[in-house]
Every structure is written in structure tokens, then in C-alpha cells.
Amino acid sequence: MSERTEHLVVGGGAMGLAAAWQLAARGASVRLLERFEAHHTRGASHGSTRNLNNAYAEPEYLDLFGEAVTLWRALEAESRTELLGLHGLVTHGDADVVAAAHDALAARGAAVTLLGADEAAARWAGMRFAGDVLFSAEAGIVHAARALAALEAAAIRRGAIVERCERVLRIEPQADGSGVRVTARGADGSERALDADHVIVTAGAWTESLLGDLIDLPPLVVTEEHPAHFAPRSASLAWPSFNHMLPPELEAEYGAPVYGMPSPGEGVKVGFHRVGDVVDPDERTYRASDAQRERLRRYVAEWFPGLDGDAPAEISCTYTSTDSGRFVLDTVGPITVGAGFSGHGFKFTPAIGRVLADAAQGRATPPECFRLRAHAR
């Protein structure tokens, strides 16, 4: 005998928890299945901080950012937990990227300022800068681990059922149009069937293995990324969050843009964006290559005089990326998919939860640029 629910969410990282929260808040019956324990380190949602980065020129991302901040603030008020730290964000390096982000944000009335490199270095003495520096005062960090706990608690308060250590084996749309049957295996090895009117799949690096035979997904490349925390040389140094959008000569040397942020109690997080080795998410090394480690240390030595580059505390996480870096948000029959967050999705989490809930309930379709047909072009 199978169990039945109105909405089933597969994957309990940030996006799945946000979708469950949004659906439960609307009075829907929701059950979430997560393969691993809370705050596990096998995926993409763990860790203490994420970059609350609004340095985009594309309106779809800026729309999501504004909505996400509003929803983060609502969740803060409900949970009585600080989830955002607005110490500001600096973006520098590629002059065209900096100018485009500045103009897009300024047009929306955002609190942004262009600083010269010397002026920025005087303000943030632990860093070096190149060219004009975009300072966004309404940006900073998301306290990621706190956010996951707050999302889960908010969903459960509204009636959502969250079950961990439940590995989904199969997702089968029913031929009679009655919804979806999901087969899951518990920690004791037993299997059970659950029926749902609709399923939302937010399974990160495991999306392809669950949906590849059901939905014509764009290529989803899973990489293992290794940013690291570096200790400041002085407690007196101020740290913003940051993006270094490398110009061609530096990209040839380092290979990718750099991002980072202060992580209270851990140091300053610095990492290259989308440079990791392609991996099977179940067969990871949890260790950067020697070449990657050396490149990051060399970068920090050149661009962060205020950090001790010799003793990094390495982090391991996965990116699941599309070719364009755009997210995959769409519905096919009784299945809604949220995937391909490409290393820059966390800040948008509560807004993406709303998009997924709308799609699952048939209230609204996701923004066109994130839908499957847009990826097929």
C-alpha cells in the first residue's frame, strides 16, 4: 500500500526546503525526501556562508534578487535569526562587466558607487584592486547553515513532513495521469512507494540520474569545487564580499573569475568559479589537485595582502552547471525540476522556492530564460 501526498519534494538542500516552505505556507500537503542527514557535506548547500551578490546586469537575476532579499527578511523575522549580513560587495576587474552591473543596478535605484582602485584599497586594505570598483551597499553574505535550518523549521511549522536518509530510486509518472509514483529506500534498506499529485525534483548533482530518462534536460555538468578559508593577518582589517571578474590577461593566468566573502569565525573565503574537475557525485575525492591548490595560493598572495595564503582551510562542494550558467526551472507533466544552479544560486533560494511552488501548482510558469526550451536554443 503506497502513501499519498499532494506535493512531494525530492532533495532537501536549500532549493527543496524553500519549495516545501512555500507550498506548506499555502496550505498544501507537502512531504520532502532527502537522501542524506541534515547539513551533510556531499552536495552544494552546506557551509557557513554564501555570497549575497547583486552584481548582475540581467533583469531576471535582479528581479529574483530583490524578491529573495524580501523573503530572507521575512524568514529572519519569523525565525528570529540573522540570515543576512549586509557589509557590502565589491566587483572589479573586467571594466565592461563592472559598468554593465553598475548601470543596471543604478537604474533600479540600488545603493551602488563606483570607486577608483586606490580609493577601494584604502578602504579595504587587505585587498588589491584593478580598474573601477563597483561597491554595492545592499549586498554581503547569507548565513547558509542558519538559512537551511530556518527554511526547514518554517516548512515544518506549516505542516510539511521532512524525511531524511531516504534515497529516491525511481520517479514514475502514472499512465492514467493520476500523478507520480516515487520509490524510496530508507536507511534500513527497506523500500516503499509514495504517490503524489506532483513532484518537485531539486536533487542537485543527482538530477540527471533521477530525471534523465523522463525529461529532456540540458547538459548538467557536475564538478567538485575547492574554495578555501584564509586567515586575516590583522583583526583590524575590514572585509567586503567580492567578485574579481578577470580581464583576459588574468583569466589566461588563473582560468576563472574569483569570488569570496568573510565567513565569521572561519576567515575569508576565496575561490575560483567553476574550475573543478568533473566528477561522479558518489565518487568524489574531497580534495583539490595540487595544481588547483597552488593556483589559489598564488592568487591570494598577489591580490590579498591582508590574508595568510600559506595555511588555507580547504572546502569541498559540488557545482551542477549548465553551459550558460542559467538555472533550469520548468515543469513537464507532473514533474517540476529545479537544477543547474551553476554555483551562483544560493542567494536566490527563497525566490526560487516561490517559482518552483508556483510552477508545481500551475499558478505561473518560471521566467522564460530558465525554462527547458530556452536551454535548447
C-alpha positions as CSV (number, residue, x, y, z in Angstrom):
1,M,0.0,0.0,0.0
2,S,1.5,3.3,-1.1
3,E,1.4,6.6,0.9
4,R,-0.1,9.6,-0.9
5,T,0.6,13.3,-0.7
6,E,-0.3,16.3,-2.8
7,H,3.2,17.5,-3.3
8,L,6.4,15.5,-3.0
9,V,9.8,17.3,-3.0
10,V,12.9,15.2,-3.8
11,G,16.0,16.8,-2.5
12,G,16.3,18.7,0.8
13,G,19.1,21.1,0.1
14,A,18.3,24.9,0.0
15,M,16.0,24.8,-3.0
16,G,14.0,21.8,-1.9
17,L,13.5,23.2,1.6
18,A,12.4,26.6,0.1
19,A,9.9,25.0,-2.2
20,A,8.5,22.9,0.7
21,W,8.2,26.1,2.8
22,Q,6.4,28.0,0.1
23,L,4.0,25.2,-0.6
24,A,3.2,24.5,3.0
25,A,2.7,28.2,3.6
26,R,-0.1,28.0,1.0
27,G,-1.8,25.1,2.9
28,A,-0.7,22.4,0.5
29,S,0.1,18.9,1.7
30,V,3.9,18.5,1.3
31,R,6.4,15.7,2.0
32,L,10.1,16.1,1.4
33,L,12.6,13.2,0.9
34,E,16.3,13.9,1.4
35,R,18.9,11.2,0.8
36,F,21.4,12.4,3.5
37,E,21.4,13.8,7.0
38,A,20.9,17.5,7.8
39,H,23.8,19.8,6.9
40,H,25.7,17.0,5.1
41,T,28.8,17.9,3.0
42,R,28.1,15.8,-0.1
43,G,26.2,18.4,-2.1
44,A,26.1,22.2,-2.7
45,S,24.1,23.7,0.2
46,H,26.4,23.2,3.2
47,G,28.8,25.6,4.8
48,S,28.5,28.7,6.9
49,T,28.3,31.5,4.2
50,R,27.3,32.3,0.7
51,N,27.9,35.5,-1.3
52,L,24.8,37.7,-1.4
53,N,25.9,39.1,-4.7
54,N,23.7,41.6,-6.7
55,A,26.3,42.5,-9.3
56,Y,24.2,41.3,-12.3
57,A,23.2,43.2,-15.4
58,E,20.4,40.7,-16.4
59,P,16.9,41.8,-15.2
60,E,15.8,38.3,-14.5
61,Y,18.5,37.9,-11.8
62,L,18.0,41.3,-10.4
63,D,14.2,40.6,-10.1
64,L,15.0,37.4,-8.3
65,F,17.5,39.1,-6.0
66,G,15.0,41.8,-4.9
67,E,12.4,39.2,-4.2
68,A,14.8,36.9,-2.4
69,V,16.0,39.7,0.0
70,T,12.4,40.4,0.9
71,L,11.8,36.8,1.6
72,W,15.0,36.3,3.5
73,R,14.0,39.2,5.7
74,A,10.6,37.7,6.3
75,L,12.3,34.4,7.3
76,E,14.6,36.3,9.6
77,A,11.7,37.9,11.4
78,E,9.9,34.5,11.8
79,S,13.0,32.6,12.9
80,R,14.4,35.4,15.0
81,T,17.8,34.5,13.4
82,E,20.1,36.8,11.5
83,L,20.4,35.3,8.0
84,L,21.9,38.2,6.0
85,G,25.0,40.3,6.7
86,L,25.0,43.5,4.6
87,H,28.6,44.6,4.8
88,G,28.7,45.3,1.1
89,L,30.1,43.8,-2.1
90,V,32.9,44.9,-4.3
91,T,33.2,43.9,-8.0
92,H,36.2,44.8,-10.1
93,G,38.5,43.6,-12.9
94,D,36.6,43.5,-16.2
95,A,35.6,47.0,-17.0
96,D,32.7,46.1,-19.2
97,V,31.2,43.8,-16.6
98,V,31.6,46.4,-13.8
99,A,30.0,49.1,-16.0
100,A,27.0,46.9,-17.0
101,A,26.3,45.8,-13.5
102,H,26.6,49.4,-12.2
103,D,24.2,50.8,-14.8
104,A,21.6,48.0,-14.3
105,L,21.7,48.5,-10.5
106,A,21.7,52.3,-10.6
107,A,18.7,52.2,-13.0
108,R,16.8,50.3,-10.3
109,G,17.8,52.8,-7.6
110,A,20.2,50.4,-5.8
111,A,22.8,51.8,-3.5
112,V,25.8,51.5,-5.7
113,T,29.0,53.5,-6.0
114,L,32.0,53.4,-8.4
115,L,35.3,53.8,-6.7
116,G,38.8,54.1,-8.0
117,A,41.2,51.2,-7.3
118,D,43.3,53.3,-4.9
119,E,40.2,54.5,-3.1
120,A,39.0,51.0,-2.7
121,A,42.4,49.7,-1.5
122,A,42.5,52.5,1.2
123,R,39.0,51.4,2.4
124,W,39.8,47.6,2.3
125,A,43.5,47.5,3.0
126,G,43.6,43.7,2.9
127,M,42.8,43.6,-0.8
128,R,44.2,44.8,-4.2
129,F,42.0,46.1,-6.9
130,A,42.2,46.8,-10.7
131,G,40.3,49.4,-12.5
132,D,37.0,50.9,-11.4
133,V,35.4,49.1,-8.4
134,L,31.7,48.7,-8.0
135,F,30.6,48.9,-4.4
136,S,27.1,47.5,-3.7
137,A,26.0,48.5,-0.2
138,E,22.9,46.3,-0.2
139,A,24.9,43.0,-0.6
140,G,27.1,40.9,1.6
141,I,26.5,37.3,2.8
142,V,23.9,34.8,3.5
143,H,24.5,32.7,6.7
144,A,23.9,29.5,4.8
145,A,23.8,26.9,7.6
146,R,21.4,29.1,9.6
147,A,19.3,29.6,6.4
148,L,18.9,25.9,5.9
149,A,17.7,25.4,9.5
150,A,15.3,28.3,9.3
151,L,13.8,27.1,6.0
152,E,13.3,23.6,7.4
153,A,11.8,24.8,10.6
154,A,9.4,27.2,8.8
155,A,8.3,24.4,6.4
156,I,7.6,22.0,9.3
157,R,5.7,24.6,11.3
158,R,3.3,24.9,8.4
159,G,2.8,21.2,8.2
160,A,5.4,19.9,5.8
161,I,6.9,16.5,6.6
162,V,10.7,16.3,6.1
163,E,12.2,12.8,6.0
164,R,16.0,12.3,5.8
165,C,18.1,9.3,4.9
166,E,15.5,8.4,2.2
167,R,17.1,7.7,-1.1
168,V,14.8,8.1,-4.1
169,L,15.4,5.3,-6.6
170,R,12.7,5.8,-9.2
171,I,10.3,8.5,-10.3
172,E,7.4,7.2,-12.5
173,P,4.7,9.4,-13.9
174,Q,1.4,7.3,-13.8
175,A,0.0,6.3,-17.2
176,D,-3.5,7.2,-16.1
177,G,-2.5,10.8,-15.4
178,S,-3.1,10.5,-11.6
179,G,0.3,11.9,-10.7
180,V,3.7,10.3,-9.9
181,R,4.9,7.3,-8.0
182,V,8.2,7.6,-6.2
183,T,10.1,4.6,-4.9
184,A,12.5,5.4,-2.0
185,R,14.9,3.3,0.1
186,G,15.3,4.1,3.8
187,A,18.4,3.8,5.9
188,D,17.4,0.2,6.9
189,G,17.4,-0.9,3.3
190,S,13.6,-1.2,3.0
191,E,11.8,0.2,0.0
192,R,8.4,2.0,-0.1
193,A,6.3,3.7,-2.7
194,L,4.8,7.2,-2.4
195,D,2.2,8.6,-4.7
196,A,1.9,12.3,-5.3
197,D,-0.1,14.6,-7.5
198,H,3.1,16.5,-8.3
199,V,6.8,16.1,-7.6
200,I,9.4,18.8,-7.4
201,V,13.0,17.5,-8.0
202,T,15.7,19.6,-6.5
203,A,18.4,16.9,-6.4
204,G,21.5,18.9,-7.4
205,A,24.2,16.7,-8.7
206,W,21.8,13.7,-8.8
207,T,19.3,15.4,-11.1
208,E,20.4,13.6,-14.3
209,S,20.3,10.2,-12.7
210,L,16.8,10.7,-11.5
211,L,15.2,12.6,-14.4
212,G,17.4,11.9,-17.5
213,D,15.0,9.3,-18.8
214,L,11.9,11.4,-18.1
215,I,12.8,15.0,-19.2
216,D,15.0,16.3,-22.0
217,L,17.4,18.1,-19.7
218,P,20.2,20.4,-21.0
219,P,23.7,19.1,-20.2
220,L,24.3,19.3,-16.4
221,V,28.0,19.1,-15.6
222,V,28.9,18.2,-12.0
223,T,32.2,19.5,-10.8
224,E,33.9,19.3,-7.4
225,E,35.0,22.8,-6.4
226,H,37.5,23.8,-3.7
227,P,37.4,27.3,-2.3
228,A,39.2,27.8,1.0
229,H,39.1,30.0,4.1
230,F,42.2,32.1,4.7
231,A,43.1,33.8,8.0
232,P,43.4,37.6,8.0
233,R,46.8,38.9,9.1
234,S,45.1,41.5,11.3
235,A,41.8,41.6,13.1
236,S,41.6,45.3,12.3
237,L,41.0,44.7,8.6
238,A,37.5,45.2,7.1
239,W,36.3,42.7,4.5
240,P,33.5,43.1,2.0
241,S,32.2,40.3,-0.1
242,F,33.8,40.4,-3.6
243,N,33.9,39.4,-7.2
244,H,37.0,39.7,-9.3
245,M,35.9,39.4,-12.9
246,L,39.2,38.7,-14.5
247,P,40.3,40.6,-17.7
248,P,41.7,38.4,-20.5
249,E,45.3,38.6,-19.3
250,L,44.5,37.4,-15.8
251,E,42.0,34.8,-17.0
252,A,44.8,33.3,-19.0
253,E,46.8,33.0,-15.9
254,Y,44.1,31.9,-13.4
255,G,41.4,30.5,-15.6
256,A,38.2,31.8,-14.0
257,P,36.6,34.6,-12.0
258,V,37.2,34.7,-8.3
259,Y,34.6,35.2,-5.6
260,G,34.5,35.3,-1.9
261,M,33.3,36.7,1.4
262,P,34.1,37.0,5.1
263,S,33.0,33.9,7.0
264,P,32.7,34.8,10.7
265,G,34.9,32.6,12.8
266,E,36.5,30.9,9.8
267,G,38.4,33.6,7.9
268,V,37.8,34.9,4.4
269,K,36.5,32.5,1.8
270,V,38.2,32.8,-1.6
271,G,37.5,30.5,-4.6
272,F,37.7,30.3,-8.4
273,H,34.3,30.0,-10.1
274,R,33.6,26.7,-12.0
275,V,37.2,25.3,-12.3
276,G,36.8,22.0,-10.6
277,D,37.2,18.5,-12.1
278,V,34.1,16.8,-13.5
279,V,33.0,14.1,-11.0
280,D,30.5,11.4,-10.2
281,P,28.9,12.9,-7.1
282,D,29.1,9.5,-5.4
283,E,32.8,9.1,-6.2
284,R,34.5,12.3,-5.0
285,T,38.0,12.9,-3.7
286,Y,37.0,15.8,-1.4
287,R,40.5,17.2,-2.2
288,A,41.7,19.8,-4.7
289,S,44.5,18.8,-7.0
290,D,48.0,20.1,-6.1
291,A,47.8,22.4,-9.2
292,Q,44.5,23.9,-8.1
293,R,45.8,24.5,-4.6
294,E,48.9,26.2,-5.8
295,R,47.0,28.4,-8.2
296,L,44.6,29.6,-5.4
297,R,47.5,30.2,-3.0
298,R,49.3,32.2,-5.8
299,Y,46.2,34.3,-6.5
300,V,45.7,35.1,-2.8
301,A,49.4,36.1,-2.4
302,E,49.0,38.5,-5.3
303,W,45.6,40.0,-4.6
304,F,45.1,39.7,-0.9
305,P,48.0,41.1,1.1
306,G,45.8,41.0,4.2
307,L,45.4,37.2,4.2
308,D,47.8,34.5,5.2
309,G,48.0,32.5,2.0
310,D,50.1,29.6,3.4
311,A,47.6,27.8,5.6
312,P,44.2,27.6,3.8
313,A,41.3,25.6,5.2
314,E,40.0,23.9,2.1
315,I,36.3,23.4,1.4
316,S,34.7,20.8,-1.0
317,C,31.4,21.3,-2.7
318,T,29.7,20.4,-5.9
319,Y,28.5,22.7,-8.7
320,T,25.9,21.4,-11.1
321,S,26.2,23.7,-14.1
322,T,24.5,24.4,-17.4
323,D,26.6,25.6,-20.4
324,S,25.2,29.1,-20.0
325,G,25.2,29.2,-16.2
326,R,21.4,29.8,-16.3
327,F,19.2,27.8,-14.0
328,V,16.8,25.1,-15.1
329,L,13.3,25.8,-13.8
330,D,10.4,24.2,-15.5
331,T,7.5,21.7,-15.4
332,V,6.9,18.7,-17.6
333,G,3.7,16.9,-16.8
334,P,3.5,16.2,-13.1
335,I,7.2,16.9,-12.6
336,T,8.8,20.3,-11.8
337,V,12.6,20.5,-11.9
338,G,15.0,23.0,-10.3
339,A,18.6,22.3,-11.3
340,G,21.7,23.7,-12.8
341,F,22.3,26.5,-10.2
342,S,25.9,26.7,-11.5
343,G,27.5,27.9,-8.3
344,H,25.5,31.1,-8.0
345,G,22.0,30.1,-7.0
346,F,22.0,30.1,-3.2
347,K,21.4,33.8,-2.7
348,F,18.1,33.5,-4.7
349,T,16.9,30.5,-2.7
350,P,13.6,31.7,-1.2
351,A,12.6,33.3,-4.5
352,I,13.4,30.1,-6.4
353,G,11.3,28.3,-3.9
354,R,8.4,30.5,-4.8
355,V,9.0,30.0,-8.5
356,L,9.0,26.2,-8.0
357,A,5.9,26.3,-5.9
358,D,4.1,28.4,-8.5
359,A,5.1,26.0,-11.2
360,A,4.0,22.9,-9.3
361,Q,0.6,24.4,-8.5
362,G,0.1,25.7,-12.0
363,R,-0.1,29.3,-10.8
364,A,2.7,30.6,-13.1
365,T,5.5,29.4,-15.3
366,P,9.1,30.2,-14.5
367,P,10.8,33.1,-16.2
368,E,11.3,32.2,-19.9
369,C,15.1,32.3,-19.8
370,F,15.2,29.4,-17.3
371,R,12.8,27.1,-19.0
372,L,13.9,24.0,-20.8
373,R,13.1,25.3,-24.3
374,A,15.4,28.3,-23.6
375,H,18.3,26.0,-22.9
376,A,17.6,24.1,-26.2
377,R,18.2,27.1,-28.4
